[in-house]
Amino acid sequence: MNTDALAGMWTGVGDHLWQSTLFACVAGLLAFMLRGNSARLRYWLWLTASMKFLIPFSLLVGAGSYLAGQIHWTGARVESHAVMEEISQPFTQQVTMQGAAEAASTVWPHWIHLLPGVLAAIWLCGFVWVLLAWIMHCLRIYRVVRTATPLCEGREVEALRRLENAVGMRRSIGLVSVRDSLEPGIFGIFRPILLWPEGISQRLDDAQLEAILVHELCHVRRRDNLTAALHMVVEAVFWFHPLVWWMEGRLVEERERACDEEVLLLCGRPQVYAESILRVCEFCVESPLVCVSGVTGADLKKRMVRIMAKHLGSNLSRGRKMVLAALGLLAIAAPVAFGVVRMIPMYGQILHASGPLPSFEVASIRPWKPSSPPPSPDSGGFPRKVMMASPVGGGGQTTDRVNFIGQTEILIESAYNLPIASGRRIVGGPDWLYSQSNRYEIQAKIEDSLYAAMQKMTPAQQREQVDLMEQSLLADRFKLKVHFETREMPVYALVVAKSGSKLTPAEDGEPSNLFNLESEQGGEMTARAVTLDEFVRSPLLRVGGRLVVDQTGLKGRYDFNLKWRSEQIAASGAGQEGGTDAPSLFTAIQEQMGLKLVPTKGPVEVLVVDHIERPSAN
């Protein structure tokens, strides 16, 4: 397992534990606030906190992401999402905020590949140890049950059947007599039976006997064995987390209090009930498993005080019921909403037509041959698209001609406002779509009236019109059919370094230009009056095939020069021998611009090719 996969796995586990711990703390706070109310309510709060360990929020987030994937988003992503991510995923955020240059230069110890196996082995040992301990206890109780004698008549059976009708039990439970000193308790989850120690009936009068039986029937009605077994699964999986063991005590305490409250409501004789519990404690021992609900669990002294005080707990007021309902809805809706928001395309939004597509008056498409004139030198080896006066589109449309040379993939990227050679933003389609050997030369003319109307538009609107014409050309001549999806993809975020920005603000009215020069040794970029959004869209910033997004918050136009050597040259150290003393791209951006590339992930809109054909003849 490589280090990236290792980091992703453990940050995911860390985020889940953080979310579950935070959820349990909120549940504990609510339980404290409701300490004067029914124990049944607090029990369900603690049980919900326990089940959160088995249900990652990522499942609900994924559901929200699926819903978001069915929606076409045109607006910008909600900015508060970054704050939500930082709170809910602190470990992921901490890892992704490591500098890319630092990560690239980090030398991992040779034993790092052993770490996943070691950690997995430690967890497995703890998991098996917990399971073995429970299996031993289960076997002991199972042996007791196998030797038990079913009771079909007697004062215990008569009292049990009478009380089952009184409390509204739909199905009778079995009663067996055991020779062990185990306390009276409910064994089983789906077909429970009541274990009744031999000789205990002689120590209890009728009222005390009925009080104990009512207590056990309350456990059956509440399905306490099932919920206890679910928490035991949590303890087995998260045995290393002390909170899950502490919550076991809270669950046992609140379930016994809840049963005590029901017994007091049904019987109304606290002294008789307290004496019956003490008589059982004198004769029996507590069950070793929390999933065998007995009568002697929790802190006995505190229980006696509450029973004698006939502490039943008050009912929830209407206001508290509404608050609890709202919090429960929020606990489910918030992760789903988070998933919806996180899949709103944050980076590299594709240009979508909002109406009929404009088209060129005439367009000529022919295969480009190596003997044909090559693309212009300032294109950095990428296809040539001539339509604007300045390389980054700072000026207006000065000609009604649009010329393009390149493979179809690049034409699609240009038409849909994707960064050139952005990588992985176009999905599907035949192999020839991406082939360097299948290039086309396109010469197109804008219709006169449309060109005249474009002169009244801003440069950005003019560029959009040309892109939409290219979409029309692709649909008409290439028979292109596409749909759009939002996918979580690795990206690089451009942020301000700790040393601060070193960019020089451009003068007012200065024309916008961005010149690129790339070779095997590295690259060089000269920018005048360029925004950082235009900078990150440069084809030279193809860092490991990832999209680079601007998160600096710097909105002005700047002048800067950037010079770097290729990552291969920088890693081998051959650059200095060849006379190139420029740093790597990561280091150059930090040292020369005061900015930094940070690896992270984000929802990116991609274009999926459903159908495409080779262009029709002119």
C-alpha positions, 0 to 999 in steps of 0.5 A: 500500500502506498503512502497516499492510500495509507494517508487516505485510509487513516484520515477517513478513520480519523474523521469518522471517529471524530464525528462519532465522538462529537456526536456522542458528546452532543448526545451526552449534553442533551442527556444531561439537560434532560436528566429530570425527564424519563430515563427511556428518553436518555437511553435512546439518546445514548443508543443513537450515539452508539449506533453513530459509530456504525453509521458513518456520516459519509453514507448520508453524505454519499446519498446527498452527493447522489441526489446532487449528481441528478441536478444540473448546477449552474451557480457557484458552489456554496462557500460555507462548504469549506467551513463545514469540511474543516469542522467535520473532516479535521484529519482530512483537512490537515493532511491535504493542507500539507504543502505539495513541495514538502510532500514531494521532497519527503523521504518516507522511512523504509519501514513505512510500508509495514505500518498498515499491516502492523496497525491492522494486526493490532486492531484484529488482536483486540477485536478477536480478544473482545469476541473471545471474551464474549463467546466464553460468557455466552457459552457459560450461559448457553450451558446453563440454558441447556440444563434448564427445566421448562416451567409449565405451571406454578405460581411463577408461571401463573403470575407471568401469564397474568402480567403479560396480559396486563402489560399488553404482551402480544406473545408469551415468553418461555420460563425455565428454571436454572440451577445456576446462581445467575440472576433472573434475566431474559436470554435471547433476542428474537425468541426470548426466554426468562431464566429463573433460578431455582429456590428464588421463589421461596425467598419472594412473596407474591408482590415481590415476585410480580415486581421482578417479573414486571421488570423482566417483561419491561426488558422484553418489551423494550428489546433491550437484549437486541440494543445491547447486542448492537452496542456490543458490536460497536465495542468489538469494532471500536474496542480501542475507543474508551468512549464506547465502553463508558457509554455501555455503563450509561446504557445499562444505567438508563435501561434499568432506570427506565424499567424501574420507572415502568414497574413503579407506574404499574405496581405503585409500591416502591418499598416492595419493589426495592425489597425484591431487588435486594432479595435477588441480590442476596441470592444471585449474581449479576449476568456477565453479559449486558445482552442478558437483561437482568434485575440487578444491573447498574449502581444498586445504591442509586437505584434504591434511592430513586425507587424509594423516592419514586422518581419517575421523571417528568414528561417532555414539554411541547417545546422540548419535543419540538427541539428534539425533533428538530435536532433529530431531523438535523442530524439526518438532513445536515449530512445529506445537505452537506453531500448535495453542497459538496457535489456542486461543482466548485472548480472548472465549471463547464460552459452550458448553453442556456438557449439555442446555440449560435453557429459559424456562417461557414466552417472548413474542417480538414485533417492536419498533416505534419507537412502543414504549418505547425501551430504558432510558437507561443502556443507552447506546443498546444493547438492554436486557436486565434480569436482574440487580440491578446493571448489571455483574452484581455482585448475584444474580438478583432476579427471575424475569423477563428482558426484552430489546429489540434486533436478533437479533445482539445477542441471540445475543451476549448468549446466547453471552457475547459482548461486546455490539456486539463486531463481527465475532464473529458470521459468516454469516447473512442480512442481517436478522440484523444490521439495526437495523430488525429489532428484537425485544422478548422477555419471558420467565419462568424456571420456579419450581423453576429460579429457586429453584435459581438462588438457591443459585448464584453471580452468575456461575453465575446469568448463565450459566443465563440465557444458556443459556436464551437459547441454547435460545430461539434454537434453538427459536424462531429455529431457530438452528444454529451452529458455532464457529471460531478466527480470528486477529483484530486486538484491542486489549490493555489493559496498564499504562502506563509511568507505572503504574496510577492506579486506586483499589481499591474498598472491601470489600463495595462494590456493583458498578456500571458506568454508561455514557453516550455521545453524538456528542461522546464518552462517560463511564463511572463505575465502582464496584467493577468488575474490568478484565475487566468494564470491557473488555466494556463496549459503549463500548469498541468501538475500531475494531470490535476486541475489547479484552482485559485483559492488565494482570494486575490482578485486583482491583475498582476505582473510576474515572471515565473521560471522553473525546471521540469520535475524530472530534471529537478529530481535528478539534479541534472538541471544545474549541470546543464546550466539550468539553476531554476527550481522546480515548479512547486518551489518556483511558485512559492519563492517567486510568487509567494504562493503555494500549491496544496494537494486536495480534493474537490468536486469537479464537473466533467464532460462525458462523451456519449457519441462522436463521429469523425467530422463530415466532409466540407 
